[in-house]
């Protein structure tokens, strides 16, 4: 039986140190602010069944929806919603390029 040469192994600590996490403190603040005016724009009825989920590096906002019906209704009004969102977000220095409405992730998160 051959002896294993351990000289090619790296310590897990060294690997973790080399990872680049894209954590942005401003993103959390932006999401909190966006969530506040999201509720103003869509109202209480819709905001109960939606959640601001993510603001990506390419300026896309992802909104989670409880079901496909809500997702479709919001998609049909996407142009108006995007216009209102940008009016509010410009004060924070944020330009939202696009909005995605995703009901699949809502279901995934509720199963956790």
Secondary structure, 3 states (H helix, E strand, C coil): CCCCCHHHCCCHHHHHHHCCCCCCHHHHHHHHHHHHHHHHHHHHHHHCCEEEEEECCCCEEEEEECCHHHHHHHHHCHHHHHHHHHHHHHHHCCCCCEEEEECHHHHHHHCC
